[in-house]
Amino acid sequence: MAQEKFEFRSETKELLQMMAKSLYSSKDVFLRELISNASDALDRRRFESLTDASKLPADETLEIRVSADKVAKTLTIEDNGDGMTRDDMIANLGTIAHSGTKAFVEKLKEAENAEQATSLIGQFGVGFYSAFIVSDDVTVTSKRVGQDKAYTFHSTGDGAYTIDDAEKSSYGTKIVLKLRPEDLEDHLSDFTDEYVIKETIKKYSDFVQYPIMVECEHQHHRTGVEEAEGHDESTCNDPTHMVKERVWEQANSMKAIWLKNPSEVTDEEYNDFYKNLTYDWSEPLFRLNLKAEGTVEYRGLLFIPSRAPYDMNYRDAKYGLRLHAQHVLIMEKCAELLPDYLRFVKGVIDSSDLNLNISREILQKDRSISTIRKHIVKKVLDLLDNASENDPEKYAKFWEQYARYIKEGAASDYENKDKLLKLMRFVSTFTVDEDAKDENKGKESVKTSFAQYVSRMPSDQKDIYAITGESLEVIKNSPHLEAFKQKGYEVLYLTDPYDEILFSQITEFDGKKIVFIGRGEVELGSEEEKKANREKLDAQKKDFGGLLEKIQGALGGSVESVRLSSRLTSSPACLVGQDGDMSPQLHRLLSKMGNAGMPESKRILEINPNHPLLEKMQSRFAANADDAIIPKFAQLLYDQSLLSEGSPLPDPVEYTKLVTELMVESL
Ligand code: ADP
């Protein structure tokens, strides 16, 4: 086939430009990316050869070769991996398969520094394009294993590329980059220099599991030449006696760090490995070494990143642990090793009990895999539990990033529900007070666990109380809290909308009911107190009966009913849900998420008979049941109840009018 010319998609063009710009100060990552692609190609060839030995002759060593040509100003990276066909080139190099190209470009624009930009490349799978950071002339020649024909892809990074027939004797891929002359002037970015090449490989690719051979120039003393008596070759510096020779030197150590005993490995080495594995530029928050010798033998090295990766919630984001069987990489991201909610855990698992030919389909049913997975979950949860007890500050950092995942786990992993509940932390009436006391506190507030909450419960408190709301600012002053504060009962502030969903499924901790105080009737205190309260309320109901009906009439269909409150001490009124109702915040959230038209359950307006406003309203009503001020006040009570819980007013203009009118009257 003759040469064919193709256009890159328009986003690709922008991507190439952005990448060159954002990564200008850490150009060397391009080498890591191309080596990583080569290593993946070698993995695939090795994997294919497991089922078809003809794909890899016994005497062929899988390796990566890097060489430079100072005169031609080129750098060549070659592998004997699986190679690409012509169609593969179009699909893999000519188009960006990942749906997140746009997202990638956006994120790249936001990146504050080159390190952040670098980590994006790996996360978005656009490694090949990093070649254009150092080159505007890239040639890829490749021959797919088992095929006769080879092809060449060539692009100058300006929006188009060509594909041509090529000659290549061996299988695999060879990438030649013409380096920019201006980069070569700076010694550190002179990638024709063997020292720079070797250092870059050590820095980024030391753990690659194939030899990375670099072509180097060696000098040695001529032998077999007649020399004067007593000539010492080791001290001779006569240049005419020296010969130069080109040799291949291995630049990476290939050490499998997860097989070593932790005592033999430094923190720095672990962190380097982590960074290589994840493309994260910051240190991990937690590290976990695993070694199991029971029913299934395996070793593992797991990490929890200090920040939750932001692509975690994309529907097609891939996650999982790197899986090795008998030290051979089987899968880059094995999701079967982790439950969904632990998808933020990174690392490597290497088991000697797994079959090398294990396929994805088999994985899901494999007993060893499910045993390992169970074990991983246990170890991770133990690690977190331990940290939450012994290193609360570090644990607080974890919770800040991963609260949602732990909650998701509590809702989905029945077996570990109690452990997960134990890991949860909340702000509460108590912690807010503690915060206020602490003068040198940072912006991060103290939080409580359920267990700590329970340990502070006064003896007459039976249930765990919680209030939901959009933000701490709004619910901190909610009228719903009044009676609880007065009794000295702690209330948890649940500001994550997910909490309400979660705790409608999980209704207890340690045998104590979790009660939402914005719903249902509230009865606090000992049996005698409750009885006394009930009697008082019954008496007041007789007095207020007519007024309640009047208010309900004035509010029309806005409320389910109007009743006297036993939860208010200083506010005149509040709105409460019925048991089992969804809160208005959750209703708003679900509506926003596309459940429009979902019926909102009507709530109950509770009024405080001991408030002077209600006392006065009652005496106006007693004097004249048709007093025109009463419906207006009813509307205001309702509107204020909405405002104080952070809900929007149905008609703010009407509200303002009414208030103004009353202000005028009172002057
Ligand atoms: P990613 O590696 O994250 O998929 P890249 O842009 O780095 O993204 O590479 C795109 C694809 O091109 C790879 O998935 C692979 O299919 C193919 N590819 C890249 N380099 C090689 C190589 N050296 N040998 C074989 N295939 C390769």
Boltz pocket constraint, residues with backbone or C-beta under 6 A from the ligand:
constraints:
  - pocket:
      binder: B
      contacts: [[A, 33], [A, 34], [A, 37], [A, 38], [A, 41], [A, 79], [A, 81], [A, 82], [A, 83], [A, 84], [A, 88], [A, 92], [A, 93], [A, 121], [A, 122], [A, 124], [A, 125], [A, 126], [A, 127], [A, 128], [A, 129], [A, 172], [A, 173]]
      max_distance: 6.0
